[in-house]
């Protein structure tokens, strides 16, 4: 788990007096700001990963998969 304030989970548990992780998680409230930041970070990672793949000449987007499926369907129909 990545600490939001840069403080280790074990230190927060010690300060709060929580002996188990389940109690820590019960009081670890996730705000809408936390969710928004997480989604932005995930999107940045996704875009960086997609950019790296396309730079290497590989594109595995949904469109290319759909096009490959459409091209394969007529061949399958002919063999049946």
N, CA, C and O atoms as a Tinker XYZ file with bonds, in Angstrom:
   320  protein
     1  N      0.845000   -1.175000    0.000000    73     2
     2  CA     0.000000    0.000000    0.000000    64     1     3
     3  C      0.890000    1.238000    0.000000    63     2     4     5
     4  O      1.851000    1.320000    0.765000    81     3
     5  N      0.569000    2.191000   -0.854000    73     3     6
     6  CA     1.336000    3.431000   -0.932000    64     5     7
     7  C      0.744000    4.424000    0.060000    63     6     8     9
     8  O     -0.443000    4.742000   -0.013000    81     7
     9  N      1.554000    4.910000    0.973000    73     7    10
    10  CA     1.032000    5.857000    1.959000    64     9    11
    11  C      0.718000    7.204000    1.322000    63    10    12    13
    12  O      1.508000    7.728000    0.536000    81    11
    13  N     -0.425000    7.753000    1.662000    73    11    14
    14  CA    -0.833000    9.045000    1.091000    64    13    15
    15  C      0.018000   10.185000    1.618000    63    14    16    17
    16  O      0.334000   11.106000    0.865000    81    15
    17  N      0.393000   10.152000    2.871000    73    15    18
    18  CA     1.150000   11.253000    3.469000    64    17    19
    19  C      2.634000   10.949000    3.550000    63    18    20    21
    20  O      3.391000   11.718000    4.142000    81    19
    21  N      3.063000    9.837000    2.964000    73    19    22
    22  CA     4.466000    9.476000    3.011000    64    21    23
    23  C      4.868000    8.815000    4.314000    63    22    24    25
    24  O      6.056000    8.693000    4.609000    81    23
    25  N      3.882000    8.384000    5.101000    73    23    26
    26  CA     4.147000    7.725000    6.376000    64    25    27
    27  C      3.810000    6.254000    6.216000    63    26    28    29
    28  O      2.750000    5.909000    5.693000    81    27
    29  N      4.704000    5.388000    6.664000    73    27    30
    30  CA     4.497000    3.955000    6.531000    64    29    31
    31  C      3.261000    3.502000    7.310000    63    30    32    33
    32  O      2.934000    4.031000    8.372000    81    31
    33  N      2.591000    2.500000    6.738000    73    31    34
    34  CA     1.388000    1.950000    7.370000    64    33    35
    35  C      1.659000    1.501000    8.809000    63    34    36    37
    36  O      0.839000    1.730000    9.698000    81    35
    37  N      2.794000    0.871000    9.029000    73    35    38
    38  CA     3.112000    0.385000   10.383000    64    37    39
    39  C      3.231000    1.537000   11.377000    63    38    40    41
    40  O      2.854000    1.393000   12.540000    81    39
    41  N      3.751000    2.676000   10.928000    73    39    42
    42  CA     3.880000    3.844000   11.809000    64    41    43
    43  C      2.499000    4.411000   12.118000    63    42    44    45
    44  O      2.219000    4.766000   13.263000    81    43
    45  N      1.636000    4.499000   11.114000    73    43    46
    46  CA     0.278000    4.999000   11.329000    64    45    47
    47  C     -0.468000    4.089000   12.307000    63    46    48    49
    48  O     -1.187000    4.565000   13.185000    81    47
    49  N     -0.287000    2.772000   12.143000    73    47    50
    50  CA    -0.935000    1.826000   13.057000    64    49    51
    51  C     -0.442000    2.020000   14.485000    63    50    52    53
    52  O     -1.229000    1.957000   15.430000    81    51
    53  N      0.841000    2.253000   14.643000    73    51    54
    54  CA     1.421000    2.475000   15.975000    64    53    55
    55  C      0.843000    3.746000   16.592000    63    54    56    57
    56  O      0.461000    3.754000   17.763000    81    55
    57  N      0.779000    4.819000   15.806000    73    55    58
    58  CA     0.249000    6.093000   16.306000    64    57    59
    59  C     -1.224000    5.946000   16.678000    63    58    60    61
    60  O     -1.666000    6.448000   17.712000    81    59
    61  N     -1.980000    5.251000   15.824000    73    59    62
    62  CA    -3.415000    5.084000   16.070000    64    61    63
    63  C     -3.745000    4.037000   17.107000    63    62    64    65
    64  O     -4.880000    3.954000   17.576000    81    63
    65  N     -2.756000    3.234000   17.469000    73    63    66
    66  CA    -2.995000    2.185000   18.452000    64    65    67
    67  C     -3.697000    0.967000   17.871000    63    66    68    69
    68  O     -4.287000    0.181000   18.612000    81    67
    69  N     -3.640000    0.801000   16.563000    73    67    70
    70  CA    -4.297000   -0.325000   15.892000    64    69    71
    71  C     -3.320000   -1.478000   15.800000    63    70    72    73
    72  O     -2.216000   -1.330000   15.274000    81    71
    73  N     -3.726000   -2.620000   16.310000    73    71    74
    74  CA    -2.836000   -3.778000   16.361000    64    73    75
    75  C     -2.937000   -4.670000   15.116000    63    74    76    77
    76  O     -2.012000   -5.421000   14.810000    81    75
    77  N     -4.052000   -4.583000   14.412000    73    75    78
    78  CA    -4.227000   -5.436000   13.229000    64    77    79
    79  C     -4.483000   -4.573000   11.993000    63    78    80    81
    80  O     -4.973000   -3.447000   12.076000    81    79
    81  N     -4.137000   -5.144000   10.864000    73    79    82
    82  CA    -4.340000   -4.430000    9.598000    64    81    83
    83  C     -5.827000   -4.245000    9.308000    63    82    84    85
    84  O     -6.220000   -3.237000    8.721000    81    83
    85  N     -6.644000   -5.191000    9.706000    73    83    86
    86  CA    -8.078000   -5.075000    9.440000    64    85    87
    87  C     -8.671000   -3.856000   10.143000    63    86    88    89
    88  O     -9.536000   -3.180000    9.586000    81    87
    89  N     -8.211000   -3.569000   11.365000    73    87    90
    90  CA    -8.690000   -2.375000   12.063000    64    89    91
    91  C     -8.147000   -1.127000   11.384000    63    90    92    93
    92  O     -8.862000   -0.137000   11.232000    81    91
    93  N     -6.886000   -1.173000   10.976000    73    91    94
    94  CA    -6.309000   -0.043000   10.242000    64    93    95
    95  C     -7.150000    0.261000    9.003000    63    94    96    97
    96  O     -7.492000    1.416000    8.749000    81    95
    97  N     -7.480000   -0.770000    8.239000    73    95    98
    98  CA    -8.252000   -0.574000    7.009000    64    97    99
    99  C     -9.659000   -0.065000    7.294000    63    98   100   101
   100  O    -10.225000    0.676000    6.490000    81    99
   101  N    -10.221000   -0.451000    8.418000    73    99   102
   102  CA   -11.554000    0.027000    8.784000    64   101   103
   103  C    -11.560000    1.547000    8.927000    63   102   104   105
   104  O    -12.551000    2.194000    8.588000    81   103
   105  N    -10.480000    2.115000    9.418000    73   103   106
   106  CA   -10.405000    3.550000    9.638000    64   105   107
   107  C     -9.673000    4.291000    8.513000    63   106   108   109
   108  O     -9.537000    5.514000    8.560000    81   107
   109  N     -9.219000    3.576000    7.537000    73   107   110
   110  CA    -8.525000    4.186000    6.399000    64   109   111
   111  C     -9.572000    4.630000    5.375000    63   110   112   113
   112  O     -9.872000    3.908000    4.424000    81   111
   113  N    -10.112000    5.806000    5.583000    73   111   114
   114  CA   -11.192000    6.325000    4.747000    64   113   115
   115  C    -10.612000    6.840000    3.433000    63   114   116   117
   116  O     -9.645000    7.601000    3.426000    81   115
   117  N    -11.211000    6.419000    2.329000    73   115   118
   118  CA   -10.775000    6.850000    1.004000    64   117   119
   119  C    -11.696000    7.971000    0.555000    63   118   120   121
   120  O    -12.906000    7.783000    0.428000    81   119
   121  N    -11.117000    9.128000    0.318000    73   119   122
   122  CA   -11.923000   10.280000   -0.094000    64   121   123
   123  C    -12.107000   10.293000   -1.602000    63   122   124   125
   124  O    -11.436000    9.556000   -2.324000    81   123
   125  N    -13.014000   11.130000   -2.070000    73   123   126
   126  CA   -13.217000   11.260000   -3.518000    64   125   127
   127  C    -11.957000   11.826000   -4.172000    63   126   128   129
   128  O    -11.664000   11.508000   -5.324000    81   127
   129  N    -11.218000   12.653000   -3.453000    73   127   130
   130  CA    -9.955000   13.186000   -3.973000    64   129   131
   131  C     -8.946000   12.047000   -4.171000    63   130   132   133
   132  O     -8.231000   12.013000   -5.173000    81   131
   133  N     -8.894000   11.116000   -3.210000    73   131   134
   134  CA    -8.006000    9.950000   -3.327000    64   133   135
   135  C     -8.365000    9.125000   -4.558000    63   134   136   137
   136  O     -7.484000    8.718000   -5.315000    81   135
   137  N     -9.664000    8.879000   -4.760000    73   135   138
   138  CA   -10.108000    8.094000   -5.920000    64   137   139
   139  C     -9.774000    8.803000   -7.224000    63   138   140   141
   140  O     -9.338000    8.167000   -8.184000    81   139
   141  N     -9.976000   10.114000   -7.264000    73   139   142
   142  CA    -9.679000   10.888000   -8.477000    64   141   143
   143  C     -8.189000   10.820000   -8.799000    63   142   144   145
   144  O     -7.808000   10.615000   -9.952000    81   143
   145  N     -7.349000   10.992000   -7.782000    73   143   146
   146  CA    -5.904000   10.933000   -7.995000    64   145   147
   147  C     -5.483000    9.548000   -8.477000    63   146   148   149
   148  O     -4.622000    9.429000   -9.349000    81   147
   149  N     -6.084000    8.506000   -7.916000    73   147   150
   150  CA    -5.757000    7.141000   -8.323000    64   149   151
   151  C     -6.140000    6.910000   -9.777000    63   150   152   153
   152  O     -5.374000    6.304000  -10.526000    81   151
   153  N     -7.306000    7.379000  -10.185000    73   151   154
   154  CA    -7.751000    7.206000  -11.571000    64   153   155
   155  C     -6.839000    7.966000  -12.529000    63   154   156   157
   156  O     -6.525000    7.463000  -13.608000    81   155
   157  N     -6.410000    9.163000  -12.152000    73   155   158
   158  CA    -5.500000    9.938000  -12.991000    64   157   159
   159  C     -4.159000    9.218000  -13.137000    63   158   160   161
   160  O     -3.587000    9.185000  -14.226000    81   159
   161  N     -3.659000    8.642000  -12.042000    73   159   162
   162  CA    -2.397000    7.915000  -12.100000    64   161   163
   163  C     -2.518000    6.669000  -12.974000    63   162   164   165
   164  O     -1.615000    6.361000  -13.752000    81   163
   165  N     -3.631000    5.959000  -12.845000    73   163   166
   166  CA    -3.851000    4.780000  -13.682000    64   165   167
   167  C     -3.920000    5.159000  -15.158000    63   166   168   169
   168  O     -3.359000    4.467000  -16.008000    81   167
   169  N     -4.602000    6.244000  -15.458000    73   167   170
   170  CA    -4.711000    6.688000  -16.849000    64   169   171
   171  C     -3.341000    7.084000  -17.402000    63   170   172   173
   172  O     -3.023000    6.767000  -18.548000    81   171
   173  N     -2.533000    7.770000  -16.602000    73   171   174
   174  CA    -1.183000    8.129000  -17.041000    64   173   175
   175  C     -0.356000    6.879000  -17.320000    63   174   176   177
   176  O      0.371000    6.825000  -18.312000    81   175
   177  N     -0.460000    5.886000  -16.460000    73   175   178
   178  CA     0.267000    4.628000  -16.662000    64   177   179
   179  C     -0.208000    3.924000  -17.928000    63   178   180   181
   180  O      0.599000    3.401000  -18.696000    81   179
   181  N     -1.530000    3.915000  -18.140000    73   179   182
   182  CA    -2.094000    3.262000  -19.321000    64   181   183
   183  C     -1.605000    3.949000  -20.589000    63   182   184   185
   184  O     -1.208000    3.283000  -21.545000    81   183
   185  N     -1.633000    5.276000  -20.600000    73   183   186
   186  CA    -1.184000    6.021000  -21.774000    64   185   187
   187  C      0.305000    5.807000  -22.035000    63   186   188   189
   188  O      0.720000    5.656000  -23.184000    81   187
   189  N      1.109000    5.793000  -20.970000    73   187   190
   190  CA     2.548000    5.574000  -21.128000    64   189   191
   191  C      2.810000    4.173000  -21.675000    63   190   192   193
   192  O      3.667000    3.989000  -22.539000    81   191
   193  N      2.073000    3.194000  -21.173000    73   191   194
   194  CA     2.240000    1.811000  -21.629000    64   193   195
   195  C      1.807000    1.683000  -23.092000    63   194   196   197
   196  O      2.480000    1.035000  -23.893000    81   195
   197  N      0.685000    2.303000  -23.426000    73   195   198
   198  CA     0.194000    2.257000  -24.807000    64   197   199
   199  C      1.179000    2.947000  -25.749000    63   198   200   201
   200  O      1.434000    2.461000  -26.851000    81   199
   201  N      1.724000    4.066000  -25.317000    73   199   202
   202  CA     2.697000    4.805000  -26.132000    64   201   203
   203  C      3.944000    3.953000  -26.373000    63   202   204   205
   204  O      4.466000    3.909000  -27.488000    81   203
   205  N      4.416000    3.282000  -25.332000    73   203   206
   206  CA     5.606000    2.435000  -25.460000    64   205   207
   207  C      5.355000    1.289000  -26.429000    63   206   208   209
   208  O      6.237000    0.935000  -27.212000    81   207
   209  N      4.157000    0.703000  -26.386000    73   207   210
   210  CA     3.835000   -0.403000  -27.295000    64   209   211
   211  C      3.774000    0.068000  -28.740000    63   210   212   213
   212  O      4.280000   -0.613000  -29.632000    81   211
   213  N      3.160000    1.224000  -28.985000    73   211   214
   214  CA     3.027000    1.695000  -30.362000    64   213   215
   215  C      4.377000    2.145000  -30.920000    63   214   216   217
   216  O      4.600000    2.070000  -32.128000    81   215
   217  N      5.281000    2.613000  -30.050000    73   215   218
   218  CA     6.623000    2.981000  -30.515000    64   217   219
   219  C      7.391000    1.755000  -30.996000    63   218   220   221
   220  O      8.242000    1.856000  -31.881000    81   219
   221  N      7.092000    0.605000  -30.415000    73   219   222
   222  CA     7.756000   -0.635000  -30.801000    64   221   223
   223  C      7.069000   -1.321000  -31.979000    63   222   224   225
   224  O      7.435000   -2.434000  -32.357000    81   223
   225  N      6.081000   -0.657000  -32.552000    73   223   226
   226  CA     5.395000   -1.206000  -33.707000    64   225   227
   227  C      4.289000   -2.178000  -33.363000    63   226   228   229
   228  O      3.760000   -2.853000  -34.246000    81   227
   229  N      3.929000   -2.259000  -32.086000    73   227   230
   230  CA     2.855000   -3.152000  -31.671000    64   229   231
   231  C      1.672000   -2.326000  -31.212000    63   230   232   233
   232  O      1.814000   -1.427000  -30.383000    81   231
   233  N      0.519000   -2.630000  -31.748000    73   231   234
   234  CA    -0.697000   -1.973000  -31.304000    64   233   235
   235  C     -1.740000   -3.041000  -31.050000    63   234   236   237
   236  O     -2.144000   -3.764000  -31.961000    81   235
   237  N     -2.169000   -3.133000  -29.810000    73   235   238
   238  CA    -3.142000   -4.147000  -29.442000    64   237   239
   239  C     -4.434000   -3.490000  -28.984000    63   238   240   241
   240  O     -5.059000   -3.933000  -28.020000    81   239
   241  N     -4.828000   -2.440000  -29.675000    73   239   242
   242  CA    -6.043000   -1.748000  -29.281000    64   241   243
   243  C     -7.260000   -2.575000  -29.650000    63   242   244   245
   244  O     -7.161000   -3.553000  -30.391000    81   243
   245  N     -8.394000   -2.178000  -29.133000    73   243   246
   246  CA    -9.636000   -2.890000  -29.421000    64   245   247
   247  C     -9.961000   -2.817000  -30.909000    63   246   248   249
   248  O    -10.502000   -3.770000  -31.471000    81   247
   249  N     -9.639000   -1.707000  -31.547000    73   247   250
   250  CA    -9.945000   -1.558000  -32.968000    64   249   251
   251  C     -9.199000   -2.579000  -33.811000    63   250   252   253
   252  O     -9.789000   -3.187000  -34.704000    81   251
   253  N     -7.916000   -2.778000  -33.546000    73   251   254
   254  CA    -7.161000   -3.725000  -34.355000    64   253   255
   255  C     -7.649000   -5.144000  -34.124000    63   254   256   257
   256  O     -7.624000   -5.961000  -35.045000    81   255
   257  N     -8.096000   -5.453000  -32.904000    73   255   258
   258  CA    -8.639000   -6.770000  -32.621000    64   257   259
   259  C     -9.955000   -6.955000  -33.366000    63   258   260   261
   260  O    -10.206000   -8.023000  -33.924000    81   259
   261  N    -10.795000   -5.928000  -33.382000    73   259   262
   262  CA   -12.068000   -6.007000  -34.095000    64   261   263
   263  C    -11.834000   -6.189000  -35.586000    63   262   264   265
   264  O    -12.518000   -6.982000  -36.233000    81   263
   265  N    -10.871000   -5.455000  -36.134000    73   263   266
   266  CA   -10.569000   -5.575000  -37.559000    64   265   267
   267  C    -10.072000   -6.969000  -37.891000    63   266   268   269
   268  O    -10.452000   -7.531000  -38.918000    81   267
   269  N     -9.233000   -7.535000  -37.043000    73   267   270
   270  CA    -8.717000   -8.886000  -37.280000    64   269   271
   271  C     -9.850000   -9.902000  -37.230000    63   270   272   273
   272  O     -9.875000  -10.845000  -38.020000    81   271
   273  N    -10.782000   -9.714000  -36.308000    73   271   274
   274  CA   -11.920000  -10.624000  -36.197000    64   273   275
   275  C    -12.800000  -10.530000  -37.436000    63   274   276   277
   276  O    -13.249000  -11.548000  -37.963000    81   275
   277  N    -13.046000   -9.296000  -37.904000    73   275   278
   278  CA   -13.867000   -9.110000  -39.096000    64   277   279
   279  C    -13.219000   -9.747000  -40.316000    63   278   280   281
   280  O    -13.910000  -10.321000  -41.159000    81   279
   281  N    -11.906000   -9.649000  -40.416000    73   279   282
   282  CA   -11.204000  -10.227000  -41.560000    64   281   283
   283  C    -11.217000  -11.749000  -41.490000    63   282   284   285
   284  O    -11.247000  -12.412000  -42.527000    81   283
   285  N    -11.195000  -12.309000  -40.295000    73   283   286
   286  CA   -11.156000  -13.766000  -40.136000    64   285   287
   287  C    -12.524000  -14.393000  -40.369000    63   286   288   289
   288  O    -12.601000  -15.545000  -40.794000    81   287
   289  N    -13.601000  -13.666000  -40.103000    73   287   290
   290  CA   -14.943000  -14.228000  -40.233000    64   289   291
   291  C    -15.257000  -14.717000  -41.642000    63   290   292   293
   292  O    -15.766000  -15.829000  -41.778000    81   291
   293  N    -14.981000  -13.943000  -42.711000    73   291   294
   294  CA   -15.281000  -14.445000  -44.049000    64   293   295
   295  C    -14.504000  -15.725000  -44.379000    63   294   296   297
   296  O    -15.032000  -16.607000  -45.056000    81   295
   297  N    -13.277000  -15.832000  -43.915000    73   295   298
   298  CA   -12.485000  -17.044000  -44.168000    64   297   299
   299  C    -13.113000  -18.235000  -43.451000    63   298   300   301
   300  O    -13.176000  -19.331000  -44.006000    81   299
   301  N    -13.575000  -18.026000  -42.229000    73   299   302
   302  CA   -14.224000  -19.097000  -41.473000    64   301   303
   303  C    -15.511000  -19.526000  -42.157000    63   302   304   305
   304  O    -15.833000  -20.715000  -42.175000    81   303
   305  N    -16.250000  -18.582000  -42.719000    73   303   306
   306  CA   -17.516000  -18.891000  -43.362000    64   305   307
   307  C    -17.265000  -19.751000  -44.605000    63   306   308   309
   308  O    -18.067000  -20.633000  -44.912000    81   307
   309  N    -16.174000  -19.510000  -45.316000    73   307   310
   310  CA   -15.882000  -20.266000  -46.523000    64   309   311
   311  C    -15.505000  -21.710000  -46.238000    63   310   312   313
   312  O    -15.795000  -22.602000  -47.035000    81   311
   313  N    -14.858000  -21.940000  -45.102000    73   311   314
   314  CA   -14.389000  -23.284000  -44.790000    64   313   315
   315  C    -15.502000  -24.168000  -44.247000    63   314   316   317
   316  O    -15.400000  -25.394000  -44.285000    81   315
   317  N    -16.566000  -23.548000  -43.743000    73   315   318
   318  CA   -17.664000  -24.345000  -43.158000    64   317   319
   319  C    -18.672000  -24.761000  -44.178000    63   318   320
   320  O    -19.648000  -25.432000  -43.844000    81   319
